[in-house]
Amino acid sequence: MPLYDFVVMVKPAVDRRNLVEFMTRVGQRVYARSGVVTNIKSFGRVNLAYDIKKRDGRFSEAEEESSLLSLGPTSHPKLGNPEIA
């Protein structure tokens, strides 16, 4: 099974507990599709290379999480389909 790097960057105002719950739900969905989460890293609050402008303000920092997922090509309809590029 190939490895996929899943990176999440959220606004700094997001509660850490909500971010952990989100990553837990991602892991549960991976397991439900016979996949494996091999690594989870938290980079904490990081400075962005450039500001991101959203409707509710500009952000120069973000909370960053990363995980390494192993999923088979049949776990997602677009993966493993050579006609979709």
PDB file as gemmi writes it, atoms N, CA and C in Angstrom:
CRYST1    1.000    1.000    1.000  90.00  90.00  90.00 P 1                      
ATOM      1  N   MET A   1       0.850  -1.189   0.000  1.00  0.00           N  
ATOM      2  CA  MET A   1       0.000   0.000   0.000  1.00  0.00           C  
ATOM      3  C   MET A   1       0.891   1.247   0.000  1.00  0.00           C  
ATOM      4  N   PRO A   2       0.550   2.224  -0.821  1.00  0.00           N  
ATOM      5  CA  PRO A   2       1.348   3.453  -0.857  1.00  0.00           C  
ATOM      6  C   PRO A   2       1.124   4.305   0.390  1.00  0.00           C  
ATOM      7  N   LEU A   3       2.106   5.128   0.688  1.00  0.00           N  
ATOM      8  CA  LEU A   3       2.016   6.057   1.814  1.00  0.00           C  
ATOM      9  C   LEU A   3       1.603   7.433   1.309  1.00  0.00           C  
ATOM     10  N   TYR A   4       0.738   8.079   2.060  1.00  0.00           N  
ATOM     11  CA  TYR A   4       0.276   9.428   1.746  1.00  0.00           C  
ATOM     12  C   TYR A   4       0.582  10.324   2.930  1.00  0.00           C  
ATOM     13  N   ASP A   5       1.087  11.508   2.661  1.00  0.00           N  
ATOM     14  CA  ASP A   5       1.350  12.489   3.707  1.00  0.00           C  
ATOM     15  C   ASP A   5       0.144  13.407   3.794  1.00  0.00           C  
ATOM     16  N   PHE A   6      -0.516  13.430   4.947  1.00  0.00           N  
ATOM     17  CA  PHE A   6      -1.715  14.229   5.166  1.00  0.00           C  
ATOM     18  C   PHE A   6      -1.332  15.390   6.084  1.00  0.00           C  
ATOM     19  N   VAL A   7      -1.382  16.608   5.564  1.00  0.00           N  
ATOM     20  CA  VAL A   7      -0.983  17.791   6.325  1.00  0.00           C  
ATOM     21  C   VAL A   7      -2.199  18.676   6.546  1.00  0.00           C  
ATOM     22  N   VAL A   8      -2.370  19.142   7.771  1.00  0.00           N  
ATOM     23  CA  VAL A   8      -3.487  20.010   8.133  1.00  0.00           C  
ATOM     24  C   VAL A   8      -2.923  21.291   8.734  1.00  0.00           C  
ATOM     25  N   MET A   9      -3.392  22.415   8.207  1.00  0.00           N  
ATOM     26  CA  MET A   9      -3.028  23.714   8.770  1.00  0.00           C  
ATOM     27  C   MET A   9      -4.327  24.451   9.087  1.00  0.00           C  
ATOM     28  N   VAL A  10      -4.463  24.880  10.341  1.00  0.00           N  
ATOM     29  CA  VAL A  10      -5.678  25.568  10.774  1.00  0.00           C  
ATOM     30  C   VAL A  10      -5.320  26.906  11.406  1.00  0.00           C  
ATOM     31  N   LYS A  11      -6.333  27.743  11.525  1.00  0.00           N  
ATOM     32  CA  LYS A  11      -6.149  29.053  12.139  1.00  0.00           C  
ATOM     33  C   LYS A  11      -5.633  28.881  13.568  1.00  0.00           C  
ATOM     34  N   PRO A  12      -4.804  29.799  14.033  1.00  0.00           N  
ATOM     35  CA  PRO A  12      -4.268  29.687  15.389  1.00  0.00           C  
ATOM     36  C   PRO A  12      -5.337  29.767  16.482  1.00  0.00           C  
ATOM     37  N   ALA A  13      -6.504  30.332  16.167  1.00  0.00           N  
ATOM     38  CA  ALA A  13      -7.555  30.478  17.170  1.00  0.00           C  
ATOM     39  C   ALA A  13      -8.320  29.172  17.424  1.00  0.00           C  
ATOM     40  N   VAL A  14      -8.116  28.162  16.567  1.00  0.00           N  
ATOM     41  CA  VAL A  14      -8.825  26.888  16.730  1.00  0.00           C  
ATOM     42  C   VAL A  14      -8.323  26.194  17.991  1.00  0.00           C  
ATOM     43  N   ASP A  15      -9.255  25.714  18.789  1.00  0.00           N  
ATOM     44  CA  ASP A  15      -8.921  25.032  20.026  1.00  0.00           C  
ATOM     45  C   ASP A  15      -8.153  23.745  19.727  1.00  0.00           C  
ATOM     46  N   ARG A  16      -7.103  23.504  20.454  1.00  0.00           N  
ATOM     47  CA  ARG A  16      -6.249  22.322  20.255  1.00  0.00           C  
ATOM     48  C   ARG A  16      -7.058  21.034  20.375  1.00  0.00           C  
ATOM     49  N   ARG A  17      -7.996  21.003  21.282  1.00  0.00           N  
ATOM     50  CA  ARG A  17      -8.834  19.817  21.483  1.00  0.00           C  
ATOM     51  C   ARG A  17      -9.633  19.487  20.225  1.00  0.00           C  
ATOM     52  N   ASN A  18     -10.155  20.513  19.545  1.00  0.00           N  
ATOM     53  CA  ASN A  18     -10.895  20.295  18.297  1.00  0.00           C  
ATOM     54  C   ASN A  18      -9.999  19.731  17.208  1.00  0.00           C  
ATOM     55  N   LEU A  19      -8.770  20.198  17.150  1.00  0.00           N  
ATOM     56  CA  LEU A  19      -7.829  19.688  16.161  1.00  0.00           C  
ATOM     57  C   LEU A  19      -7.499  18.218  16.423  1.00  0.00           C  
ATOM     58  N   VAL A  20      -7.310  17.862  17.675  1.00  0.00           N  
ATOM     59  CA  VAL A  20      -7.037  16.465  18.032  1.00  0.00           C  
ATOM     60  C   VAL A  20      -8.241  15.580  17.693  1.00  0.00           C  
ATOM     61  N   GLU A  21      -9.444  16.057  17.964  1.00  0.00           N  
ATOM     62  CA  GLU A  21     -10.652  15.297  17.619  1.00  0.00           C  
ATOM     63  C   GLU A  21     -10.766  15.105  16.104  1.00  0.00           C  
ATOM     64  N   PHE A  22     -10.417  16.129  15.332  1.00  0.00           N  
ATOM     65  CA  PHE A  22     -10.454  16.017  13.880  1.00  0.00           C  
ATOM     66  C   PHE A  22      -9.470  14.956  13.389  1.00  0.00           C  
ATOM     67  N   MET A  23      -8.243  15.001  13.914  1.00  0.00           N  
ATOM     68  CA  MET A  23      -7.238  14.018  13.495  1.00  0.00           C  
ATOM     69  C   MET A  23      -7.650  12.604  13.916  1.00  0.00           C  
ATOM     70  N   THR A  24      -8.336  12.473  15.036  1.00  0.00           N  
ATOM     71  CA  THR A  24      -8.847  11.170  15.477  1.00  0.00           C  
ATOM     72  C   THR A  24      -9.887  10.654  14.498  1.00  0.00           C  
ATOM     73  N   ARG A  25     -10.795  11.532  14.061  1.00  0.00           N  
ATOM     74  CA  ARG A  25     -11.811  11.125  13.079  1.00  0.00           C  
ATOM     75  C   ARG A  25     -11.180  10.713  11.754  1.00  0.00           C  
ATOM     76  N   VAL A  26     -10.137  11.415  11.337  1.00  0.00           N  
ATOM     77  CA  VAL A  26      -9.421  11.041  10.111  1.00  0.00           C  
ATOM     78  C   VAL A  26      -8.837   9.640  10.276  1.00  0.00           C  
ATOM     79  N   GLY A  27      -8.202   9.377  11.411  1.00  0.00           N  
ATOM     80  CA  GLY A  27      -7.639   8.059  11.672  1.00  0.00           C  
ATOM     81  C   GLY A  27      -8.690   6.963  11.674  1.00  0.00           C  
ATOM     82  N   GLN A  28      -9.856   7.246  12.248  1.00  0.00           N  
ATOM     83  CA  GLN A  28     -10.938   6.259  12.267  1.00  0.00           C  
ATOM     84  C   GLN A  28     -11.425   5.951  10.856  1.00  0.00           C  
ATOM     85  N   ARG A  29     -11.505   6.965  10.003  1.00  0.00           N  
ATOM     86  CA  ARG A  29     -11.926   6.732   8.610  1.00  0.00           C  
ATOM     87  C   ARG A  29     -10.882   5.929   7.844  1.00  0.00           C  
ATOM     88  N   VAL A  30      -9.626   6.177   8.116  1.00  0.00           N  
ATOM     89  CA  VAL A  30      -8.560   5.412   7.467  1.00  0.00           C  
ATOM     90  C   VAL A  30      -8.660   3.948   7.881  1.00  0.00           C  
ATOM     91  N   TYR A  31      -8.815   3.687   9.179  1.00  0.00           N  
ATOM     92  CA  TYR A  31      -8.936   2.309   9.670  1.00  0.00           C  
ATOM     93  C   TYR A  31     -10.174   1.627   9.104  1.00  0.00           C  
ATOM     94  N   ALA A  32     -11.267   2.378   8.950  1.00  0.00           N  
ATOM     95  CA  ALA A  32     -12.502   1.807   8.414  1.00  0.00           C  
ATOM     96  C   ALA A  32     -12.330   1.360   6.960  1.00  0.00           C  
ATOM     97  N   ARG A  33     -11.354   1.928   6.269  1.00  0.00           N  
ATOM     98  CA  ARG A  33     -11.082   1.557   4.878  1.00  0.00           C  
ATOM     99  C   ARG A  33      -9.863   0.641   4.774  1.00  0.00           C  
ATOM    100  N   SER A  34      -9.584  -0.075   5.851  1.00  0.00           N  
ATOM    101  CA  SER A  34      -8.475  -1.039   5.928  1.00  0.00           C  
ATOM    102  C   SER A  34      -7.121  -0.378   5.722  1.00  0.00           C  
ATOM    103  N   GLY A  35      -6.992   0.859   6.155  1.00  0.00           N  
ATOM    104  CA  GLY A  35      -5.718   1.565   6.060  1.00  0.00           C  
ATOM    105  C   GLY A  35      -5.043   1.628   7.418  1.00  0.00           C  
ATOM    106  N   VAL A  36      -3.877   2.239   7.429  1.00  0.00           N  
ATOM    107  CA  VAL A  36      -3.089   2.347   8.649  1.00  0.00           C  
ATOM    108  C   VAL A  36      -2.530   3.764   8.759  1.00  0.00           C  
ATOM    109  N   VAL A  37      -2.590   4.330   9.949  1.00  0.00           N  
ATOM    110  CA  VAL A  37      -1.922   5.597  10.235  1.00  0.00           C  
ATOM    111  C   VAL A  37      -0.580   5.223  10.839  1.00  0.00           C  
ATOM    112  N   THR A  38       0.504   5.546  10.138  1.00  0.00           N  
ATOM    113  CA  THR A  38       1.817   5.094  10.593  1.00  0.00           C  
ATOM    114  C   THR A  38       2.558   6.113  11.437  1.00  0.00           C  
ATOM    115  N   ASN A  39       2.214   7.395  11.311  1.00  0.00           N  
ATOM    116  CA  ASN A  39       2.955   8.408  12.038  1.00  0.00           C  
ATOM    117  C   ASN A  39       2.086   9.658  12.182  1.00  0.00           C  
ATOM    118  N   ILE A  40       2.134  10.279  13.343  1.00  0.00           N  
ATOM    119  CA  ILE A  40       1.435  11.548  13.571  1.00  0.00           C  
ATOM    120  C   ILE A  40       2.430  12.517  14.190  1.00  0.00           C  
ATOM    121  N   LYS A  41       2.524  13.708  13.609  1.00  0.00           N  
ATOM    122  CA  LYS A  41       3.425  14.736  14.131  1.00  0.00           C  
ATOM    123  C   LYS A  41       2.641  16.015  14.354  1.00  0.00           C  
ATOM    124  N   SER A  42       2.943  16.686  15.432  1.00  0.00           N  
ATOM    125  CA  SER A  42       2.377  17.999  15.693  1.00  0.00           C  
ATOM    126  C   SER A  42       3.516  19.008  15.652  1.00  0.00           C  
ATOM    127  N   PHE A  43       3.407  19.975  14.764  1.00  0.00           N  
ATOM    128  CA  PHE A  43       4.427  21.004  14.657  1.00  0.00           C  
ATOM    129  C   PHE A  43       4.056  22.230  15.488  1.00  0.00           C  
ATOM    130  N   GLY A  44       2.861  22.206  16.077  1.00  0.00           N  
ATOM    131  CA  GLY A  44       2.419  23.336  16.885  1.00  0.00           C  
ATOM    132  C   GLY A  44       2.170  24.564  16.041  1.00  0.00           C  
ATOM    133  N   ARG A  45       2.350  25.717  16.641  1.00  0.00           N  
ATOM    134  CA  ARG A  45       2.124  26.972  15.924  1.00  0.00           C  
ATOM    135  C   ARG A  45       3.364  27.295  15.104  1.00  0.00           C  
ATOM    136  N   VAL A  46       3.165  27.479  13.802  1.00  0.00           N  
ATOM    137  CA  VAL A  46       4.280  27.766  12.894  1.00  0.00           C  
ATOM    138  C   VAL A  46       4.040  29.102  12.192  1.00  0.00           C  
ATOM    139  N   ASN A  47       5.127  29.777  11.870  1.00  0.00           N  
ATOM    140  CA  ASN A  47       5.045  31.012  11.083  1.00  0.00           C  
ATOM    141  C   ASN A  47       4.949  30.624   9.619  1.00  0.00           C  
ATOM    142  N   LEU A  48       4.021  31.226   8.915  1.00  0.00           N  
ATOM    143  CA  LEU A  48       3.840  30.946   7.499  1.00  0.00           C  
ATOM    144  C   LEU A  48       4.825  31.757   6.668  1.00  0.00           C  
ATOM    145  N   ALA A  49       5.184  31.246   5.504  1.00  0.00           N  
ATOM    146  CA  ALA A  49       6.112  31.952   4.619  1.00  0.00           C  
ATOM    147  C   ALA A  49       5.495  33.242   4.087  1.00  0.00           C  
ATOM    148  N   TYR A  50       4.183  33.250   3.985  1.00  0.00           N  
ATOM    149  CA  TYR A  50       3.468  34.446   3.537  1.00  0.00           C  
ATOM    150  C   TYR A  50       2.098  34.459   4.209  1.00  0.00           C  
ATOM    151  N   ASP A  51       1.504  35.644   4.308  1.00  0.00           N  
ATOM    152  CA  ASP A  51       0.187  35.780   4.936  1.00  0.00           C  
ATOM    153  C   ASP A  51      -0.890  35.134   4.067  1.00  0.00           C  
ATOM    154  N   ILE A  52      -1.877  34.562   4.722  1.00  0.00           N  
ATOM    155  CA  ILE A  52      -3.047  34.026   4.040  1.00  0.00           C  
ATOM    156  C   ILE A  52      -4.218  34.932   4.389  1.00  0.00           C  
ATOM    157  N   LYS A  53      -4.842  35.484   3.366  1.00  0.00           N  
ATOM    158  CA  LYS A  53      -5.955  36.405   3.576  1.00  0.00           C  
ATOM    159  C   LYS A  53      -7.263  35.635   3.466  1.00  0.00           C  
ATOM    160  N   LYS A  54      -8.062  35.705   4.507  1.00  0.00           N  
ATOM    161  CA  LYS A  54      -9.390  35.091   4.542  1.00  0.00           C  
ATOM    162  C   LYS A  54     -10.401  36.194   4.840  1.00  0.00           C  
ATOM    163  N   ARG A  55     -11.671  35.839   4.772  1.00  0.00           N  
ATOM    164  CA  ARG A  55     -12.720  36.835   5.040  1.00  0.00           C  
ATOM    165  C   ARG A  55     -12.640  37.394   6.457  1.00  0.00           C  
ATOM    166  N   ASP A  56     -12.182  36.576   7.385  1.00  0.00           N  
ATOM    167  CA  ASP A  56     -12.141  37.016   8.780  1.00  0.00           C  
ATOM    168  C   ASP A  56     -10.762  37.508   9.215  1.00  0.00           C  
ATOM    169  N   GLY A  57      -9.885  37.819   8.274  1.00  0.00           N  
ATOM    170  CA  GLY A  57      -8.599  38.403   8.628  1.00  0.00           C  
ATOM    171  C   GLY A  57      -7.432  37.831   7.847  1.00  0.00           C  
ATOM    172  N   ARG A  58      -6.250  38.329   8.188  1.00  0.00           N  
ATOM    173  CA  ARG A  58      -4.996  37.841   7.611  1.00  0.00           C  
ATOM    174  C   ARG A  58      -4.299  36.984   8.661  1.00  0.00           C  
ATOM    175  N   PHE A  59      -3.675  35.919   8.186  1.00  0.00           N  
ATOM    176  CA  PHE A  59      -3.002  35.006   9.103  1.00  0.00           C  
ATOM    177  C   PHE A  59      -1.556  34.815   8.688  1.00  0.00           C  
ATOM    178  N   SER A  60      -0.662  35.016   9.643  1.00  0.00           N  
ATOM    179  CA  SER A  60       0.761  34.791   9.399  1.00  0.00           C  
ATOM    180  C   SER A  60       1.257  33.580  10.193  1.00  0.00           C  
ATOM    181  N   GLU A  61       0.360  32.987  11.000  1.00  0.00           N  
ATOM    182  CA  GLU A  61       0.674  31.790  11.785  1.00  0.00           C  
ATOM    183  C   GLU A  61      -0.434  30.768  11.600  1.00  0.00           C  
ATOM    184  N   ALA A  62      -0.102  29.496  11.841  1.00  0.00           N  
ATOM    185  CA  ALA A  62      -1.096  28.430  11.767  1.00  0.00           C  
ATOM    186  C   ALA A  62      -0.668  27.289  12.675  1.00  0.00           C  
ATOM    187  N   GLU A  63      -1.637  26.487  13.095  1.00  0.00           N  
ATOM    188  CA  GLU A  63      -1.359  25.238  13.805  1.00  0.00           C  
ATOM    189  C   GLU A  63      -1.193  24.161  12.742  1.00  0.00           C  
ATOM    190  N   GLU A  64      -0.117  23.386  12.818  1.00  0.00           N  
ATOM    191  CA  GLU A  64       0.150  22.395  11.776  1.00  0.00           C  
ATOM    192  C   GLU A  64       0.262  20.998  12.368  1.00  0.00           C  
ATOM    193  N   GLU A  65      -0.432  20.068  11.736  1.00  0.00           N  
ATOM    194  CA  GLU A  65      -0.400  18.645  12.083  1.00  0.00           C  
ATOM    195  C   GLU A  65      -0.078  17.872  10.816  1.00  0.00           C  
ATOM    196  N   SER A  66       0.606  16.774  10.969  1.00  0.00           N  
ATOM    197  CA  SER A  66       0.932  15.937   9.823  1.00  0.00           C  
ATOM    198  C   SER A  66       0.792  14.482  10.232  1.00  0.00           C  
ATOM    199  N   SER A  67       0.295  13.655   9.315  1.00  0.00           N  
ATOM    200  CA  SER A  67       0.246  12.222   9.572  1.00  0.00           C  
ATOM    201  C   SER A  67       0.570  11.477   8.290  1.00  0.00           C  
ATOM    202  N   LEU A  68       1.103  10.299   8.453  1.00  0.00           N  
ATOM    203  CA  LEU A  68       1.453   9.437   7.336  1.00  0.00           C  
ATOM    204  C   LEU A  68       0.428   8.323   7.286  1.00  0.00           C  
ATOM    205  N   LEU A  69      -0.253   8.193   6.150  1.00  0.00           N  
ATOM    206  CA  LEU A  69      -1.328   7.222   5.996  1.00  0.00           C  
ATOM    207  C   LEU A  69      -0.933   6.191   4.957  1.00  0.00           C  
ATOM    208  N   SER A  70      -1.338   4.968   5.191  1.00  0.00           N  
ATOM    209  CA  SER A  70      -1.145   3.910   4.208  1.00  0.00           C  
ATOM    210  C   SER A  70      -2.520   3.391   3.826  1.00  0.00           C  
ATOM    211  N   LEU A  71      -2.881   3.573   2.548  1.00  0.00           N  
ATOM    212  CA  LEU A  71      -4.192   3.166   2.054  1.00  0.00           C  
ATOM    213  C   LEU A  71      -4.033   2.419   0.741  1.00  0.00           C  
ATOM    214  N   GLY A  72      -4.874   1.438   0.538  1.00  0.00           N  
ATOM    215  CA  GLY A  72      -4.886   0.718  -0.726  1.00  0.00           C  
ATOM    216  C   GLY A  72      -5.566   1.540  -1.803  1.00  0.00           C  
ATOM    217  N   PRO A  73      -5.314   1.248  -3.084  1.00  0.00           N  
ATOM    218  CA  PRO A  73      -5.890   2.039  -4.168  1.00  0.00           C  
ATOM    219  C   PRO A  73      -7.408   1.924  -4.272  1.00  0.00           C  
ATOM    220  N   THR A  74      -8.006   0.899  -3.700  1.00  0.00           N  
ATOM    221  CA  THR A  74      -9.462   0.754  -3.779  1.00  0.00           C  
ATOM    222  C   THR A  74     -10.182   1.493  -2.662  1.00  0.00           C  
ATOM    223  N   SER A  75      -9.445   2.104  -1.737  1.00  0.00           N  
ATOM    224  CA  SER A  75     -10.078   2.791  -0.612  1.00  0.00           C  
ATOM    225  C   SER A  75     -10.697   4.119  -1.017  1.00  0.00           C  
ATOM    226  N   HIS A  76     -10.307   4.653  -2.154  1.00  0.00           N  
ATOM    227  CA  HIS A  76     -10.861   5.895  -2.665  1.00  0.00           C  
ATOM    228  C   HIS A  76     -11.139   5.696  -4.148  1.00  0.00           C  
ATOM    229  N   PRO A  77     -12.316   6.103  -4.633  1.00  0.00           N  
ATOM    230  CA  PRO A  77     -12.662   5.830  -6.029  1.00  0.00           C  
ATOM    231  C   PRO A  77     -11.697   6.414  -7.056  1.00  0.00           C  
ATOM    232  N   LYS A  78     -11.079   7.569  -6.763  1.00  0.00           N  
ATOM    233  CA  LYS A  78     -10.181   8.192  -7.735  1.00  0.00           C  
ATOM    234  C   LYS A  78      -8.778   7.571  -7.707  1.00  0.00           C  
ATOM    235  N   LEU A  79      -8.390   6.979  -6.585  1.00  0.00           N  
ATOM    236  CA  LEU A  79      -7.086   6.353  -6.510  1.00  0.00           C  
ATOM    237  C   LEU A  79      -7.130   5.004  -7.218  1.00  0.00           C  
ATOM    238  N   GLY A  80      -6.142   4.709  -7.979  1.00  0.00           N  
ATOM    239  CA  GLY A  80      -6.089   3.440  -8.657  1.00  0.00           C  
ATOM    240  C   GLY A  80      -6.835   3.425  -9.978  1.00  0.00           C  
ATOM    241  N   ASN A  81      -7.474   4.526 -10.353  1.00  0.00           N  
ATOM    242  CA  ASN A  81      -8.186   4.597 -11.622  1.00  0.00           C  
ATOM    243  C   ASN A  81      -7.294   5.317 -12.624  1.00  0.00           C  
ATOM    244  N   PRO A  82      -6.685   4.603 -13.583  1.00  0.00           N  
ATOM    245  CA  PRO A  82      -5.742   5.246 -14.495  1.00  0.00           C  
ATOM    246  C   PRO A  82      -6.368   6.272 -15.417  1.00  0.00           C  
ATOM    247  N   GLU A  83      -7.701   6.255 -15.578  1.00  0.00           N  
ATOM    248  CA  GLU A  83      -8.363   7.199 -16.472  1.00  0.00           C  
ATOM    249  C   GLU A  83      -8.450   8.595 -15.865  1.00  0.00           C  
ATOM    250  N   ILE A  84      -8.352   8.695 -14.542  1.00  0.00           N  
ATOM    251  CA  ILE A  84      -8.443   9.985 -13.855  1.00  0.00           C  
ATOM    252  C   ILE A  84      -7.021  10.454 -13.569  1.00  0.00           C  
ATOM    253  N   ALA A  85      -6.666  11.555 -14.141  1.00  0.00           N  
ATOM    254  CA  ALA A  85      -5.291  12.060 -13.927  1.00  0.00           C  
ATOM    255  C   ALA A  85      -5.334  13.471 -13.404  1.00  0.00           C  
TER     256      ALA A  85                                                      
END                                                                             
